[in-house]
Amino acid sequence: MPMRFLVNSLAGALCLVPLAASAQSMTVIGGEATAQECYRAATLAVQLNIASRGDLESCTFALDHAHLRIHDRAATYLNRGIVNAAIGEFDAAKKDYERARRLAPEHGEIYVNRGNIFFLGQVYDKAVREYTHALELDIAKKHVAHFNRALAYEKLGEFGKAESDYLAALELAPEWEAAKTKLSRLREKQARDT
C-alpha cells in the first residue's frame, strides 16, 4: 500500500490541524511497515484529531531504521510533522516540514502544511505565500489550499481575495459545506460593513 503526503487544511477556525477541524490529503510511495504506521497515525491525527507520543515514536523509528526511498522519507517527515502538530509540537512540525521540503520540494502538500503552521502562529502573510506556492504545484486537493488561503486572506482583511478563494474552492468541491458556510458568513459581514 503506498504511503501518502497528508495535506492539513484549516476550517471553521481552520479546517483542522488538531485545534479546530481538519481536512488533509495524502500521497506517498512505497515504504516499510513502520512508515505505513506513521502514515496511519497521521491520517488519524487529521481525521479524528487523535495522536500520541507513541505515534510519534513509530514515525521516528521509520525515519531512523527503515530503508526508505527519498520520496518516502519526505512523506514520512511530513506525516511525522502532522503528528507533531496534532500533539501541539508546532516547532517540531515546522522542522519536519522543512526536512520534507528539502527532500521533495515539488510536492505542494508540504507547502499547505507549512502554511497551516504559519496560520496557527497568526503569521497570515507567510501562510498566504505557502498556500500560493502549493497552488502553483500539482496537488490533489487544490480546494483545500484555496480554502486555507481564503481563511488567511480573511484574517488579513483582504475580503475580495478571500471571497475569490472560497469561490475557487467551491468550484473544485461544490458540495463542501465548510466553504459554503465561510463564504456566506464573509458575504454577510461585507454587507453589514457597507
N, C-alpha and C positions, 0 to 999 in steps of 0.2 A: 504494500500500500504506500503510495507516495506521500511524503510529508508536504506541508504547505506553509506558505507565509501567511500569518494572520494579519489582518488589517483592522486595527481598532477604529472604531468610529464613535463619535460622541453624539448623544441625542438628549432630548428633554433638557437637561442642563448640558448634557453631552450625550452621545448615543452609546455610551459606556466604555470607559476604562475604569474598571471596578470602583466607581464612585456614584455614577448615576444610572446609566443604561448603555449597552454596547452592542454594536454590530461589527463583526470582523470577518475578513475573508482570508483564505489560505491558499498557498501554492508551495510545495517543496517537492523534492525529487529524491527518490531512493532513501537510504539511511537504515541504520540498525535499530534494534528493538528499543534501546534506551532513548534514541532520538524520537521514535514514534511515541513513547510515553510522554516525552516533553511536548510533542505536538498535541496529544490528547489533553494534557494538563492546560496548555494554552487555550485550547478550544473550550474547555470547561470554564476557564477564567473569564472568557469572553461571553459565553452563553449564559452561565449561571452565576457569575461573579464569585466563583469559588476557587481558591488557590491556597496552597500551604507551603511551608518551608520544605516539606518532603517533595513537592512538585518541583521546586527549585533545585533540589538535590539531584533529581533524575535528569534535569536539563544539564546541570553542571557535569554529572557523570558522563553523559553522552558527549559533551564537548571535550572532556579530558581523556576519555577512553575509547570512544567509538571511532572507527575509521570512516570518516565522512568526506564525501567529495566537497568541493568548495561551496557549491550552491546549497548543499545540505547543511554544511556548517553555518553558512549565513542564515539559513532558515531556523536553525536551532538557536542561534544567538537571538534572532528576532522573537522566537517563541519564548525563550527564557526572559527576554525583555518584557513580554506581555505578562508572564507570571510575576516578575518583579513589580510591574505596575499594579497588578491585582492585589499584591500584599502591601502596597504603599511605598515600595522602594523605588522612587522615581529617578534618583540619581543613578542607581544600578541599571534601571531600564534604559536610561539615556545612553549609558556606556555600551550596553548590549546592542542597541540600535545602531550606534556608531560602528561597532565591530561588524555588524551585518552589512552596513553601507559600504565599508571598505572592501568587503569580500564580493558584494553583488550590487554595485551602485545602480544597476539598470532596473532593479525591482522597485516599482512605485509603492508597494505595500510598506516598505521601510519608511518612506517619507510620510505616509499617512500616520504611522505610529509615532514618528518623531514629532509631527505636528500636534498630535494628541498630548504629548508631554508638555510642549510649549503652551498649548491651550490650558491645560490644567495648572500650569505655572503662571497663567494670566499674561503671557508674552504673546499677545494675539498677532502682532505683525509678523513674528517669526513663524507662528503656526500657519498663517496665510501663505508665506513663502514655501513652507514644506508641502502643504496641500497642493499648491500650484505646481510645484515640481512633480509631485505624484501624478497629477493630471497630464503632465507633458510626457509621461512614460506610459507604458502599456500595463494597466492594472485591470483586474477582472471586475472590480466593483467601483467604477467611477462615480456612481451615485453617492457612495459613502464619502468620497473625497469632496465632492461638490457640497454635500450636506454639512460636513465638518467645516469647510471653508466658509459657508454661509453663516454658521454659528460664530466663527471668528470675526467675520465682517460685521456681524450684528454687534458684537462686543466693542468693535472699533467705531461704531456709529455710522458705518458705511452701508446704509439700509438699501440703497439701489443695487449695490453689488450682492448683498445678502439675498435680496429677492431674486436676482438673476440666477444665483447658485441654487436656491431652493427650487426654482423652476427647472433648472437643468437636472437636478436630482430626480424630480418628478417625471421629467421626460424619459429618463432612463429606468425609473422604477415607479410607474404610475399609481400603484396601489399602496405605496409606502405611507402609512398613517402619520408617522412622526414628522415627515417632511410636509405633509398636508397641514398638520396642526401648526407647525412652526411658521409656515408661510401665511396661514390665516391670521395667526397672532401678530406677525410682523405687519401685515396689511391693516389690521385693526389699530395697532399702535400708530402707524403712519397717519391713518385717518383721524385719530384723536389729536395728534400733534399738529395737524394742518387746519 
